[in-house]
Amino acid sequence: DEDEDCDDEPMSYVFNGDWVDRGRHQLEVMLLILSLKIMHPKHVWLNRGNHEDRQQNLRTTKIGSLGFDRACTDALGAEEGRRIFESFQSFFEWLPLAARIEQKVLVLHGGLGPG
């Protein structure tokens, strides 16, 4: 029976950083991830990666790629884009660096640290 194969346990998801500095839809990606977290707070977990960092965002733009700072100003204009960028930076600073799944598996972003 198909119903017997159905698992009623809700699935949880860990988003493990590097959502920004990645192409032209990074602002939309952030809004989607935040919407998922708001809609499913007990099933969506967000870990900070090395690109959820002001200096990394600015460095990405400086080398000629589309950094998150520039993505915000391109989409929203100079003043509003800067305000949104700063708000996201405040949010990023509150994110955890790691998550533990079922007390067994440690999940953290591989790009953290000075290396």
N, C-alpha and C positions, 0 to 999 in steps of 0.2 A: 504494500500500500504506500502510495506516495506521501501521505500525511505522516506516516511513521518515520520516514527519512528526513522530515523537516526538523530542523533544529530551532527551537524557540528562543534559545539564548541569544541575546543581542551581541553583535560583534563590536569590538572596540578597535580603534585605529590610532596608531602613533604616527604623527607627521614629524619627521626627524630633521628639520631645518633645511636651509638653502632654498627658501621659497622666493627670495628676491635676488636681484642681479642676474636673472635668468630670462632674458627675452622680453618681448614687448607686452606681455600680458601679466607681468609680475604684480601689478597693483590689483588686478582682477583676481589673481590667484590668492593674494592675501585676504581679499574680501570674502572669497569663497571659503577659505580655511577658517576665518573668524566666524562666518555664518554657521558653518558646521559645528564649531565649538559651542556657540550660543544655543543652537538647536539641540545638541546632544552632549551636554557638558560632562556626563559620566561615561561617555563612550568615545570621545575624541580627546587625544592628548597631544600637546605641542611641545617639542623640544627645540631649543635654540641651536642653530648651526652657526658656522663662522660667518656666513653672509648676513645674519641678523645682527649686524654690528655697524655702527656709524663709519668707522675708519675703513672697513672693508667696502662699504657702499661707495664712499668717496674715492677709494683707490680704484674700484672697478670703472667708475666714470673717467677717472684721470687717465687710465690706460687706453681709453677709447671705446670701451664697451658701454652698454646701457646699464648704469648703476641705478640702484633704487632711488637715490636722490633725484637723478635726472628723469627717471620714469614718472615720479610724482609731479615734478614741475612741468614736464611735457604734457601730462594729462590734465593738470589742474591749474596751470599758470604759475608764475613765479611765487606770488605771495601765499596763495592757498596751498600750492604744492609743497612749499617749505614748511608750512604749518602741519600738514598731514605727515610729511616725512619725520618731523620732530616728534609728533604724537606716536608714530610707529616705533621710533627709537625708544621712547619711554616704555612702550609695551614690550619690546624685545628685551629690555633690561630686566624685566620681571619674569621672563620665561626660564624654566629649569633647563639645566644642561644635560639632564639624563632622566630616564624613566626605568622603572623596574616592572617587569611583567611576571605576574603570578609568583612573586618573591624568588624567581629563578633566573630571569634573563635581564641583563643590564643593557639598555639601549642608549647610546650616546653618539653624537656626530663625530666622525673621524677627522674633521678639519679643525677642531678646536686646539688652541695652544699656539705658541710662537712659531712652530715649525712650518 
